[in-house]
Amino acid sequence: MIKVNALTVRYPRTATPSVSEVFLQLTEGVTALLGANGAGKTTLLRAVSGALSPTSGRVTIDDLNPYARRERKSALNRIAFMPQTAAVPRDLTALDFVAYLTWMRGKGRSEARSQAMQALDAVGLAGRAEDKLKKLSGGMVRRVWFAQALAAQAGTLLLDEPSTGLDPRQRATMVELIRGRAKGTVLLSSHIIEDVLSLATSVVVLREGRVVHQGPLTSEVNESWLLSLIGDPEE
């Protein structure tokens, strides 16, 4: 379970918070985080993941605070985060990269490598597991990042634009893999409304760092309605 209580994040030397007074409580299912560019989606995901300290407010994962020294390790072991953009060690193979991140979570080397290989197979990259990351396309690297989230076998998945750079077939595979994790807690940001409508069980809409809508994704929710809530992207 993800709980966010009055979360505010303000970056240094900025007057306006990127995220302001956000309240969330997410349990089982897939929650889509929507908003225009600059709405605060990535900031919120990073704050929930333990990567970006809040200016004020509180985040808990299964009642553990990822920013409390004594609770941080246990909290982070319950989370798997797929960033939208992040540098990768280009001279590592896909398998070594995913296995290393899995090992860093406390798994034995053999177990980490086995889980990494299973995850790469799930995202359709078993045949490229021994290729160095610098030889993979941008879409393949996105799938490697998703594989490391799957390999973590965490109860909570945080996915920042997981379908970016994927072709239609890869997108469909990604959607099915995420749907398969719906018994856990999944919070994902996406600008692809079609995927959101087919996948999510609930939706949170951010505008200028504030939640303007939060609720179940019912049959009455459609693309036009969501786009009207999202508003115009930041110029």
Buried (B, 14 or more C-beta within 10 A) or exposed (E): BBBBBEBBBBEEEEEEBBBBBBEBEBEEBBBBBBBBEBBBBBBBBBBBBBBBEBBEBEBBBBEBBBBEEEBBEBBBBBBBBBBBEEEBEEEBBBBBBBBBBBBEBEBEEEEBBBBBBBBBBBBBBBEBBEBBBEEBEEBBBBBBBBBBBBBBBBBBBBBBBBBBBBEEEBBBBBBEBBBEBBEBBBBBBBBBBEBBBEBBBBBBBBBBBBBBBBEEBEEEBEEEEBEEBBBEEEE
